[in-house]
Amino acid sequence: MPGDEPASPASGVSDESVSEGSDALAPGDSNESTSQGSDELASGDSKESTSQGSNELVAAVGTHGGEPETGFNPITGWGYSHEPLVQSTLFKKDSNGSLITDLATNYSVSDDGFTWTVNIRDDVKFHDGVPLTARDVAFTFNTAANSSGVDLSVLKNAVVLDNYTVEFTLNDPQTTFIHKLVAIGIVPEHAYNDTYGENPIGSGPYRFVEWDKGQQAIFEANPDYYGQAPYFKKLTLLFMQSDTAFAAAKSGQVDIAEIPSSYADQKVDGMKIVSLSSIDARGITFPMQPDTGKKTENGYSIGNNVTSDPAIRKALNIGIDRQTLIDGALNGQGEEEFTGVDKLPWGNKDAIFEDGKVDEAKKLLADAGWKDTDGDGILEKNGTKAEFTLLYSSNAQERQALAVALSEEAKELGINIKVEGKSWDEIDTLAHSTPVVFGYGSLDPTDLYLRYYSKSYDPSNYNNIILYNNSVVDNYLKTAITSTDQDTANKNWQLAAWDGTTGFSEKGDATWLWIATINYMYIMDEDIDFGTPKIQPHGANIFGNILEWKRT
């Protein structure tokens, strides 16, 4: 499985994919996937050499998609949730998450929501000088719809109306289709082939120069770019782990490096530490069904006799102290998270609750029949111990830290959580029956639909891996995703979390234990002005506003 979490960039949602694009270097975790930092990286070290004042930028930022396994190809997921650099998209999101145009000049949607018409600019050329037209847009989306790299199952087809107008016909009238128009970079029909990802041509602000696999990728500013010319004329991305990246920054080999939260207090002369908040949430799945011996088609066990009890799920949700977990496991670099989408327009404030209520959690468990009958500190019910294994990706230090800290807090409730690190291939075989630490964060609410809609179950992408089934929630989710009115859609997304009676949040079925949104940490030359960063999704998007970057 690629990197941090295999899942479909497709959904634009899943945390578990080629990085909402490419997770080759573990988005949200690559900066945490190594040791807390070797002793030689002492606080107060000075940067021995520097490229300050240069219009070249050397960056070691694993979470900007990392090194894509299939190359810099939007069809296979490159750039799905972050700036693709080489390619242009039809639309973009600004730093507030609002829709802005890129290649597109405007768009319209038919009254029934099935037909979307997009007009594009007439002054754009690919890096080889060939004009970009609606043919390339239609080709890109039709090709992507027939690939496994991104999820375009909603798209029936894209057709050319004229050189600068393309029409998309959908299988369902989904308002969330607009997020696909933001996410997928346009490729040239005339230059696309099986090896495109290794030598891509686009129309974006940077031209591809070379890719030394396992080492670096080099890009140069596109002199014919139709938008604002980038200040940095050469961009070199180094593929290295976080401790190595920090050492490279300290020695002057790197101008910006992504670092673990454990390095937040480090000092390097001539450099500054930047902490970016994100919508990248860490949460734990609760298999909803009891273990009755059922198996998946691949023979994997389904169900968990502990987490299938709502008292266990609710007690953990209200009994743990999220801020304490953040302060310890994340070195303070994160914010409390209760529903997985608290910060987003479709988050439901009414679904947020007070945590750290240990006594209330204990009473809830006792009332449900969980008692410590043998004095070992672990509750039991009908002969079943209140204990389960919690899995995390073995290369994700930050997830390990959260899992271990959670297990310590759970002991006070009488719940024994055994923490184990596994590869994603191993997690695949266990996720139907064992809680897992996952990460999600997208500006596309399709995320919610795929996570909680009963019929969205797809183990290859971890969609509804807990096998949640609530017909009321299903109705809200289906109404939201097919609504042609954004306000109506957001209201229904919110009601799916909690409508006063039921929902996927703790106040309802307590399907997940959401803990925190993480901060992304960077060390960079102190003279770099990186403008107003975009909202950071799962996997981060540090170069989302690269056209604003400059040295001062």
LOVEXDO-247728 format. One line per 3 residues: their letters; for each residue x, y, z of C-alpha. Coordinates in steps of 0.1 Angstrom, whole numbers, plus 5000, padded with zeros to 4 digits. Layout:
N
a) X Y Z | ...;
***
This chain:
552
mpg) 5000 5000 5000 | 5013 5035 4993 | 5028 5053 5021;
dep) 5008 5064 5050 | 4973 5053 5040 | 4961 5037 5011;
asp) 4928 5050 5000 | 4912 5067 4972 | 4922 5102 4965;
asg) 4892 5095 4946 | 4869 5104 4973 | 4889 5134 4979;
vsd) 4882 5124 5013 | 4898 5094 5024 | 4927 5096 5044;
esv) 4939 5067 5031 | 4951 5069 4997 | 4977 5081 4974;
seg) 4975 5112 4994 | 4944 5127 4984 | 4968 5127 4956;
sda) 4997 5107 4969 | 5005 5096 5003 | 5038 5081 4994;
lap) 5055 5098 5024 | 5026 5094 5048 | 5006 5125 5049;
gds) 5000 5139 5083 | 5025 5114 5095 | 5056 5116 5074;
nes) 5067 5145 5096 | 5062 5122 5125 | 5074 5089 5111;
tsq) 5108 5089 5125 | 5124 5093 5158 | 5117 5124 5179;
gsd) 5150 5138 5167 | 5186 5127 5173 | 5206 5142 5201;
ela) 5229 5159 5176 | 5201 5182 5165 | 5205 5204 5195;
sgd) 5184 5234 5203 | 5202 5266 5193 | 5221 5252 5164;
ske) 5229 5276 5137 | 5224 5272 5100 | 5259 5269 5085;
sts) 5251 5280 5050 | 5221 5295 5034 | 5205 5303 5001;
qgs) 5187 5333 5016 | 5182 5360 4989 | 5180 5334 4962;
nel) 5150 5329 4939 | 5155 5292 4941 | 5138 5271 4968;
vaa) 5149 5237 4981 | 5122 5220 5001 | 5119 5187 5020;
vgt) 5082 5185 5026 | 5070 5150 5026 | 5034 5159 5031;
hgg) 5031 5178 4998 | 5021 5144 4984 | 5055 5130 4991;
epe) 5071 5111 4962 | 5042 5098 4940 | 5045 5062 4932;
tgf) 5030 5066 4898 | 5046 5100 4891 | 5032 5135 4887;
npi) 5000 5124 4870 | 4966 5138 4881 | 4948 5108 4865;
tgw) 4965 5085 4891 | 4960 5109 4920 | 4988 5135 4919;
gys) 4977 5169 4932 | 4943 5156 4943 | 4942 5176 4975;
hep) 4973 5198 4970 | 4987 5222 4944 | 4999 5200 4915;
lvq) 5025 5227 4904 | 5028 5213 4869 | 4991 5211 4859;
stl) 4963 5237 4861 | 4929 5229 4875 | 4895 5243 4864;
fkk) 4890 5259 4898 | 4909 5264 4930 | 4901 5273 4966;
dsn) 4914 5305 4982 | 4929 5307 5017 | 4893 5309 5031;
gsl) 4882 5278 5013 | 4861 5298 4988 | 4859 5288 4952;
itd) 4880 5308 4927 | 4887 5303 4890 | 4918 5289 4875;
lat) 4914 5276 4839 | 4877 5281 4841 | 4861 5315 4836;
nys) 4826 5306 4848 | 4802 5276 4850 | 4765 5269 4852;
vsd) 4744 5240 4864 | 4711 5228 4849 | 4680 5230 4870;
dgf) 4680 5193 4875 | 4716 5193 4886 | 4727 5167 4860;
twt) 4745 5189 4835 | 4774 5212 4843 | 4788 5236 4817;
vni) 4822 5251 4821 | 4838 5278 4800 | 4876 5280 4800;
rdd) 4902 5306 4792 | 4914 5310 4756 | 4949 5321 4763;
vkf) 4965 5290 4779 | 4993 5269 4765 | 5008 5237 4777;
hdg) 5045 5238 4784 | 5053 5225 4749 | 5035 5254 4734;
vpl) 5003 5236 4723 | 4971 5255 4732 | 4949 5240 4759;
tar) 4913 5236 4748 | 4881 5220 4760 | 4893 5188 4743;
dva) 4920 5184 4769 | 4895 5190 4797 | 4871 5164 4784;
ftf) 4899 5140 4778 | 4912 5144 4813 | 4879 5138 4830;
nta) 4868 5109 4808 | 4902 5092 4812 | 4901 5098 4850;
ans) 4866 5084 4852 | 4879 5052 4836 | 4909 5049 4859;
sgv) 4912 5037 4895 | 4933 5067 4905 | 4905 5091 4914;
dls) 4868 5085 4921 | 4847 5100 4893 | 4819 5075 4895;
vlk) 4794 5104 4896 | 4805 5114 4860 | 4787 5099 4831;
nav) 4808 5117 4805 | 4824 5150 4795 | 4818 5164 4759;
vld) 4832 5193 4740 | 4808 5220 4730 | 4834 5242 4714;
nyt) 4871 5250 4718 | 4865 5266 4752 | 4834 5250 4765;
vef) 4830 5216 4780 | 4798 5199 4793 | 4798 5174 4821;
tln) 4768 5150 4825 | 4764 5133 4859 | 4749 5101 4869;
dpq) 4736 5118 4901 | 4729 5155 4906 | 4757 5159 4932;
ttf) 4766 5194 4943 | 4799 5180 4955 | 4810 5176 4918;
ihk) 4824 5211 4921 | 4852 5197 4943 | 4862 5173 4914;
lva) 4866 5204 4892 | 4890 5218 4919 | 4909 5186 4924;
igi) 4919 5172 4890 | 4948 5188 4870 | 4943 5190 4833;
vpe) 4966 5168 4811 | 4973 5173 4773 | 4955 5148 4751;
hay) 4982 5150 4726 | 5010 5141 4750 | 4994 5117 4774;
ndt) 5006 5081 4775 | 5014 5054 4800 | 5047 5071 4811;
yge) 5032 5106 4814 | 5037 5107 4852 | 5075 5104 4847;
npi) 5078 5133 4823 | 5046 5154 4827 | 5035 5183 4806;
gsg) 5010 5207 4820 | 5000 5244 4819 | 5007 5252 4856;
pyr) 5031 5277 4871 | 5060 5252 4871 | 5075 5231 4843;
fve) 5088 5196 4851 | 5125 5193 4847 | 5136 5160 4862;
wdk) 5128 5133 4887 | 5156 5113 4904 | 5134 5086 4919;
gqq) 5140 5082 4957 | 5160 5115 4957 | 5144 5146 4943;
aif) 5122 5163 4917 | 5131 5196 4901 | 5107 5221 4886;
ean) 5113 5255 4869 | 5089 5285 4866 | 5068 5284 4834;
pdy) 5076 5316 4815 | 5044 5314 4796 | 5021 5310 4827;
ygq) 4989 5328 4823 | 4986 5337 4859 | 5009 5355 4884;
apy) 5046 5347 4878 | 5061 5328 4907 | 5089 5345 4926;
fkk) 5108 5313 4930 | 5122 5304 4895 | 5134 5269 4905;
ltl) 5118 5245 4930 | 5136 5214 4941 | 5117 5189 4962;
lfm) 5138 5165 4982 | 5123 5132 4994 | 5137 5126 5028;
qsd) 5124 5116 5063 | 5118 5143 5089 | 5149 5139 5110;
taf) 5171 5140 5079 | 5152 5170 5066 | 5157 5189 5098;
aaa) 5195 5182 5097 | 5196 5193 5061 | 5178 5226 5070;
ksg) 5201 5232 5099 | 5232 5227 5077 | 5219 5251 5050;
qvd) 5211 5224 5024 | 5173 5230 5026 | 5153 5262 5027;
iae) 5122 5247 5042 | 5116 5213 5058 | 5086 5196 5073;
ips) 5093 5186 5109 | 5076 5166 5137 | 5057 5183 5164;
sya) 5084 5172 5188 | 5108 5197 5172 | 5084 5226 5178;
dqk) 5108 5242 5204 | 5140 5238 5183 | 5160 5269 5175;
vdg) 5182 5274 5144 | 5198 5307 5137 | 5185 5322 5104;
mki) 5154 5300 5104 | 5119 5301 5119 | 5095 5275 5130;
vsl) 5060 5277 5115 | 5030 5258 5128 | 5000 5256 5105;
ssi) 4966 5244 5118 | 4947 5220 5096 | 4914 5202 5091;
dar) 4934 5169 5092 | 4916 5150 5119 | 4928 5120 5138;
git) 4902 5095 5149 | 4896 5059 5158 | 4872 5036 5142;
fpm) 4847 5015 5162 | 4836 4983 5145 | 4799 4985 5150;
qpd) 4789 4949 5147 | 4794 4921 5172 | 4817 4893 5163;
tgk) 4793 4865 5152 | 4819 4846 5131 | 4811 4865 5099;
kte) 4839 4870 5074 | 4845 4893 5045 | 4848 4878 5010;
ngy) 4885 4878 5016 | 4881 4858 5048 | 4887 4887 5072;
sig) 4869 4887 5105 | 4840 4911 5109 | 4829 4926 5142;
nnv) 4841 4933 5177 | 4822 4923 5209 | 4836 4953 5229;
tsd) 4833 4982 5205 | 4799 4970 5193 | 4785 4981 5227;
pai) 4775 5018 5225 | 4783 5022 5262 | 4820 5015 5255;
rka) 4820 5039 5225 | 4803 5067 5244 | 4823 5063 5276;
lni) 4856 5067 5257 | 4843 5097 5238 | 4832 5116 5270;
gid) 4858 5101 5294 | 4890 5110 5277 | 4906 5145 5279;
rqt) 4914 5155 5243 | 4935 5186 5253 | 4956 5164 5276;
lid) 4963 5140 5247 | 4972 5169 5224 | 4995 5185 5250;
gal) 5013 5152 5255 | 5012 5132 5223 | 5013 5161 5199;
ngq) 5035 5185 5220 | 5005 5209 5220 | 5005 5211 5182;
gee) 4968 5204 5175 | 4932 5213 5184 | 4904 5193 5199;
eft) 4882 5175 5175 | 4848 5159 5183 | 4831 5150 5150;
gvd) 4859 5149 5124 | 4845 5180 5106 | 4842 5205 5135;
klp) 4859 5233 5116 | 4841 5229 5083 | 4808 5245 5071;
wgn) 4791 5211 5073 | 4802 5206 5109 | 4774 5205 5135;
kda) 4781 5227 5165 | 4753 5209 5184 | 4771 5176 5180;
ife) 4801 5188 5200 | 4802 5177 5236 | 4822 5181 5268;
dgk) 4849 5155 5274 | 4871 5146 5304 | 4839 5135 5323;
vde) 4854 5104 5339 | 4828 5099 5366 | 4800 5102 5340;
akk) 4817 5077 5317 | 4822 5052 5346 | 4785 5055 5355;
lla) 4775 5050 5319 | 4795 5018 5317 | 4782 5005 5351;
dag) 4746 5012 5340 | 4753 4991 5309 | 4765 4962 5330;
wkd) 4802 4966 5327 | 4818 4958 5361 | 4852 4947 5374;
tdg) 4843 4914 5391 | 4878 4901 5395 | 4896 4932 5407;
dgi) 4921 4934 5378 | 4911 4969 5369 | 4894 4958 5337;
lek) 4856 4958 5334 | 4837 4927 5322 | 4803 4921 5309;
ngt) 4788 4886 5303 | 4823 4871 5304 | 4838 4896 5280;
kae) 4866 4918 5291 | 4865 4955 5282 | 4896 4954 5262;
ftl) 4906 4956 5225 | 4935 4961 5202 | 4941 4995 5187;
lys) 4961 4996 5154 | 4981 5024 5139 | 5004 5026 5109;
sna) 5038 5015 5121 | 5056 5043 5104 | 5034 5070 5120;
qer) 5050 5082 5152 | 5023 5108 5158 | 4996 5081 5156;
qal) 5015 5058 5179 | 5019 5086 5204 | 4981 5093 5204;
ava) 4973 5056 5206 | 4996 5051 5236 | 4983 5082 5254;
lse) 4947 5072 5248 | 4953 5037 5262 | 4967 5053 5294;
eak) 4935 5075 5298 | 4913 5045 5291 | 4927 5026 5320;
elg) 4910 5050 5344 | 4877 5040 5329 | 4884 5003 5333;
ini) 4890 4998 5296 | 4922 4980 5285 | 4935 4991 5250;
kve) 4964 4972 5236 | 4983 4993 5211 | 5000 4977 5180;
gks) 5017 4992 5150 | 5011 4974 5117 | 5018 4979 5080;
wde) 4988 4990 5059 | 4987 4956 5043 | 4983 4940 5077;
idt) 4957 4966 5088 | 4937 4957 5056 | 4931 4923 5071;
lah) 4921 4935 5105 | 4902 4967 5100 | 4867 4951 5100;
stp) 4872 4938 5135 | 4898 4960 5151 | 4898 4998 5158;
vvf) 4924 5018 5138 | 4938 5053 5141 | 4930 5070 5109;
gyg) 4933 5105 5095 | 4909 5124 5074 | 4905 5160 5063;
sld) 4890 5174 5031 | 4872 5204 5018 | 4849 5180 5000;
ptd) 4820 5168 5021 | 4818 5136 5000 | 4841 5125 5028;
lyl) 4811 5121 5052 | 4790 5103 5026 | 4817 5077 5020;
ryy) 4825 5073 5057 | 4790 5069 5071 | 4765 5060 5042;
sks) 4756 5023 5047 | 4759 5015 5010 | 4793 5033 5005;
ydp) 4811 5003 5021 | 4843 4997 5001 | 4872 4981 5021;
sny) 4897 4990 4994 | 4893 5026 5003 | 4882 5021 5039;
nni) 4849 5036 5031 | 4824 5028 5059 | 4849 5002 5072;
ily) 4829 5000 5104 | 4798 4988 5085 | 4777 5015 5100;
nns) 4740 5014 5091 | 4715 5040 5102 | 4686 5046 5078;
vvd) 4679 5081 5092 | 4716 5091 5087 | 4715 5075 5053;
nyl) 4686 5097 5043 | 4703 5129 5055 | 4735 5120 5036;
kta) 4717 5111 5004 | 4697 5144 5006 | 4729 5164 5012;
its) 4750 5149 4984 | 4721 5152 4958 | 4709 5186 4968;
tdq) 4713 5214 4943 | 4713 5240 4970 | 4744 5244 4991;
dta) 4726 5256 5023 | 4702 5226 5021 | 4732 5203 5016;
nkn) 4751 5217 5046 | 4721 5215 5068 | 4716 5178 5060;
wql) 4753 5170 5064 | 4750 5186 5099 | 4718 5166 5107;
aaw) 4736 5134 5098 | 4759 5140 5128 | 4731 5149 5152;
dgt) 4694 5158 5147 | 4685 5158 5183 | 4676 5121 5183;
tgf) 4702 5102 5163 | 4733 5107 5142 | 4769 5094 5137;
sek) 4784 5116 5164 | 4789 5108 5201 | 4755 5122 5209;
gda) 4740 5096 5186 | 4757 5063 5177 | 4792 5073 5187;
twl) 4806 5056 5156 | 4842 5070 5159 | 4864 5085 5186;
wia) 4877 5117 5171 | 4906 5132 5190 | 4923 5161 5173;
tin) 4932 5180 5142 | 4970 5181 5139 | 4992 5211 5131;
ymy) 5017 5208 5103 | 5052 5220 5114 | 5079 5235 5092;
imd) 5113 5251 5097 | 5122 5276 5070 | 5145 5305 5062;
edi) 5135 5335 5082 | 5134 5357 5051 | 5107 5335 5034;
dfg) 5074 5353 5033 | 5048 5325 5025 | 5018 5347 5024;
tpk) 4984 5334 5036 | 4985 5296 5035 | 4956 5276 5021;
iqp) 4935 5255 5045 | 4956 5225 5052 | 4939 5192 5043;
hga) 4949 5156 5051 | 4984 5154 5037 | 4989 5192 5039;
nif) 4992 5216 5010 | 5021 5238 5019 | 5025 5250 4983;
gni) 4989 5257 4978 | 4997 5294 4977 | 5032 5291 4961;
lew) 5025 5322 4939 | 5024 5343 4970 | 5058 5331 4983;
krt) 5088 5354 4982 | 5119 5364 5001 | 5120 5396 5020;
***
